[in-house]
């Protein structure tokens, strides 16, 4: 009987998700490793937009620790800008696309790490 109750809760939760929502959860630790390889030079180690390359960029990279900014961005928006680059989604064209070099799960991992920065 308990298995039926658990299955019912899981099914109810699945039906409540918006169409196209991902069931996969990102791995913060893996996301940090990917961020360190690809994002630190502009966004900085702590995500404040103060990486070594940021000084020469205009506009400056976003502060990913800004709770208000990050709360206003849906995961799908973060996925899009990571995969397609800033110019493709109406943001800075200086943000390069990573869709060709990152797998979908890698992107989810990066998103999970980004979310951890603004807590």
GUGUDO-95736 format. One line per 8 residues: number of its first residue (from 1); for each residue x, y, z of C-alpha. Coordinates in Angstrom, 3 decimals, m for minus. Layout:
NUM> X,Y,Z ~ ...
END
This chain:
1> 0.000,0.000,0.000 ~ 2.879,2.376,0.813 ~ 4.354,1.892,m2.697 ~ 1.040,2.951,m4.217 ~ 1.011,6.132,m2.095 ~ 4.563,7.020,m3.111 ~ 3.794,6.371,m6.768 ~ 0.740,8.597,m6.484
9> 2.804,11.455,m5.028 ~ 5.438,11.093,m7.765 ~ 2.802,11.026,m10.516 ~ 1.064,14.082,m9.063 ~ 4.370,15.971,m8.944 ~ 5.175,15.009,m12.530 ~ 1.790,16.198,m13.747 ~ 2.270,19.520,m11.970
17> 5.489,20.274,m13.871 ~ 5.240,22.583,m16.858 ~ 5.479,21.003,m20.291 ~ 9.119,20.640,m21.271 ~ 10.400,20.782,m17.686 ~ 13.473,18.726,m17.050 ~ 13.407,15.928,m14.499 ~ 17.201,15.869,m14.348
25> 18.914,17.691,m11.531 ~ 22.248,19.319,m12.083 ~ 25.288,18.382,m10.042 ~ 26.720,21.477,m8.329 ~ 30.206,19.969,m7.940 ~ 30.460,18.968,m11.598 ~ 29.002,22.343,m12.571 ~ 31.697,24.157,m10.597
33> 34.390,22.213,m12.436 ~ 32.888,23.159,m15.804 ~ 32.423,26.771,m14.675 ~ 36.068,26.907,m13.569 ~ 37.173,25.792,m17.041 ~ 34.908,27.991,m19.147 ~ 33.455,30.883,m17.156 ~ 35.969,32.048,m14.536
41> 37.976,34.265,m16.875 ~ 34.996,36.599,m17.321 ~ 32.624,35.941,m14.412 ~ 35.342,35.368,m11.789 ~ 35.903,32.535,m9.341 ~ 33.092,33.712,m7.091 ~ 30.742,34.693,m9.928 ~ 30.847,38.437,m9.240
49> 31.699,39.387,m12.836 ~ 35.260,40.219,m11.859 ~ 37.325,37.699,m13.793 ~ 40.659,38.691,m15.304 ~ 39.096,39.251,m18.739 ~ 36.228,41.334,m17.321 ~ 38.337,44.494,m17.136 ~ 38.493,44.692,m20.916
57> 34.841,43.836,m21.558 ~ 32.012,46.258,m22.234 ~ 29.416,45.449,m21.067 ~ 30.846,43.823,m17.965 ~ 29.841,40.226,m17.163 ~ 26.836,39.860,m14.889 ~ 27.237,39.340,m11.160 ~ 25.927,35.800,m10.799
65> 25.739,36.184,m7.018 ~ 23.044,38.869,m7.366 ~ 19.979,37.200,m5.843 ~ 17.528,39.562,m7.538 ~ 19.069,39.047,m10.965 ~ 19.248,35.272,m10.639 ~ 15.742,34.946,m9.174 ~ 14.437,36.717,m12.265
73> 16.012,34.183,m14.622 ~ 14.364,30.847,m15.305 ~ 16.549,27.780,m15.714 ~ 15.528,27.650,m19.390 ~ 16.924,31.158,m19.895 ~ 20.231,30.182,m18.324 ~ 20.369,27.052,m20.488 ~ 19.721,29.127,m23.605
81> 22.422,31.702,m22.893 ~ 24.946,28.984,m22.029 ~ 24.185,26.934,m25.135 ~ 23.538,29.715,m27.662 ~ 25.612,32.601,m26.325 ~ 24.493,36.051,m25.269 ~ 23.939,37.530,m28.710 ~ 21.471,34.803,m29.667
89> 19.206,35.583,m26.711 ~ 19.356,39.380,m26.671 ~ 22.226,39.622,m24.198 ~ 25.836,40.640,m24.654 ~ 27.371,39.214,m27.830 ~ 30.598,38.861,m25.829 ~ 29.107,35.840,m24.017 ~ 30.186,32.922,m26.224
97> 28.015,29.876,m26.960 ~ 28.992,26.591,m25.323 ~ 26.341,24.357,m26.904 ~ 28.848,22.651,m29.177 ~ 31.259,21.826,m26.376 ~ 28.916,20.973,m23.498 ~ 26.450,18.093,m23.280 ~ 22.924,18.815,m22.027
105> 23.760,17.342,m18.616 ~ 26.891,19.504,m18.441 ~ 24.735,22.582,m18.993 ~ 22.323,21.436,m16.270 ~ 25.313,21.003,m13.955 ~ 26.515,24.534,m14.706 ~ 23.016,25.903,m14.067 ~ 22.947,24.099,m10.713
113> 26.278,25.683,m9.807 ~ 25.094,29.128,m10.911 ~ 22.037,28.743,m8.703 ~ 24.296,27.922,m5.763 ~ 26.155,31.220,m6.193 ~ 23.087,33.353,m5.502 ~ 21.907,31.640,m2.315
END
